[in-house]
Structures are given as structure tokens and as C-alpha cells.
Amino acid sequence: IMKENRKYQKEGRSLIGFQGEHGAFGEVASRHYDASLVTIPCTEFAGVFEMVEKGDLDLGIVPVENSLGGAITQVNELLIRTELKVVGAIKLRINHCLLELPGSNYREIRIAYSHPQAISQCRDFLNRQQIEARPFYDTAGAAKMLAQEKPKMTAVIASKLCAKIYNLAVIKENIQDYQNNFTRFLILAREEQKQAADKHSIIFSTAHKAGTLFAVLKIFAESRINLTRIESLPHRADPGNYVFFLDFQGNNIHGDVEKILKEVKRKTMMLKYLGCYGEEVFE
């Protein structure tokens, strides 16, 4: 993989890494972000961060939250530790498809493999069709397994891109129980984006006493800054305390935003600015 990466970089092509096999929703999102990028699969989320940090990848794309499943804890914990910057975001509607081997008889399908989260999001459909769900490490990995091993009476739940990549037939599209199923992905880079944009992300922690979080949020409220996300995670290095993830809207990188962050820094024990970036929504 590293040899191929260096080859693409010598050709002047930019590389973006995602977690999972080819066809994963991270790859779908990266194609929406920039179709000219070379997509590189990584086994773990940590591998995406590490390869961008080392310069083996130009960019990384990771899911940070899902509208049904909530925050992606592992990714948020990696964001706390990393020095990488956020240079873009994609909000992608997740459309799960039931895929089978070409020439199979749909009526004979008895088993469907997929990632546990995908299975949970399609539970009503699977129950109606009386299909047994079996967990797999990755949606795209399940599609790859089906194409290679060709088990009988078996389908997978994966993206439509997987059908194209692994030459599988689409039995049915949009089988998720709730249609408003979105995953938000962040684009990571080593350097902060220099162009003006309208969204900012920070991570901070406060002293463990009454009123400290309110004092921070009050700064944004008094400045009439719209907050678009606030999440919390227990601080692993300091049990009992929490780390907060906050996204807010702002029209510039410097100016008012810079003044607000100086105020926030005075009210916090730790403040990390992840970057200013644009966000797009894809249906």
C-alpha cells in the first residue's frame, strides 16, 4: 500500500484515506468531497489519522456522528489526541442496499451480513423479509466476502457503490428503517485551511465545578454565535471530568472569532482549535 501511495504522490495525485474496504460509506463521502482524489482503504480509524500525520496520505476522512447512532466515540477520542486540522465536512444520507450475487434467486435469501450498526438500522426490513442478520466487521467487507466466497442463500447490506465494485446485484435500495439517516464526516489534513469558511470546530475542557460549562457557552450566546453541535466525552486521563466538542458558525477565520476564542481560552483548562471549513450536504 505504501509503495502505491508514493507512486500516486509522485504523479501529483492527492490521496485520501478512509476506514474500511473499498465501497465503504467513507469512500462514498470522499468521492462527493473531491472525485479527483485517490481513495486509500485503512483497517482502523487510527490508521487514517496516523497516515495523514506521517504524510503518507494527503487527507483523511472519518465519521464523527450519525443522526441515529450518535457520536462515533473512537473518532472523537482520536480527535482529542491528534494535531490534525479539519478542512472540510460532508453530511451524507446513508442509503443501505440489499445486495446479492448475480443470478441468485432473491426468494432463497435467508442470511444477510453487514456491520452491526447497519443491521440495527435495517431491522424492520430484515424482520419483514424473515432474513437472519449476521454481523460482519464492515459493510463493504461483507460485500467483498460475498463476491469472493459466494455463500449460498446469502446477501449483504452495503452501499450501492459496493454493487459496482464487487459486481453484485442490487435487490432493493433504501432498506433502512428511517430515511433521515445521515452520517457526518470530517476531512482531516496536516495544515489548517487558509480560505475563509463558515464553520469552526473546537475541543475544550473546563474545571470540574458548577457553572464552568455555562460560562463558556455564555460567551457564544452573548456574541450571537450559532452553535451547531455540542458533545461530551469522559476525559480518560482525568476521570470525573469531561471533554467537550463544539461546532459553531462564523463568517471569518480571524476578527470576531479570534476574540471569542481568546475569551473561551480564559474560561477553560484546555482548548484545541480544529479549524475553519465548509460543510456540504449530499442526499
Salt bridges, closest charged atoms under 4 A:
GLU21 OE1 - LYS144 NZ 3.46
GLU27 OE2 - HIS22 ND1 3.09
GLU27 OE2 - ARG31 NH2 3.71
GLU50 OE2 - LYS54 NZ 2.82
GLU65 OE2 - ARG184 NH1 3.79
GLU65 OE1 - ARG229 NE 3.78
GLU77 OE2 - ARG236 NE 2.98
GLU132 OE2 - ARG134 NE 3.01
GLU173 OE2 - LYS160 NZ 3.21
GLU222 OE2 - LYS218 NZ 3.76
ASP247 OD2 - ARG184 NH1 2.84
GLU258 OE1 - HIS254 ND1 3.30
GLU279 OE1 - ARG184 NE 3.08
GLU279 OE1 - LYS199 NZ 2.92
GLU283 OE1 - ARG93 NH2 2.41
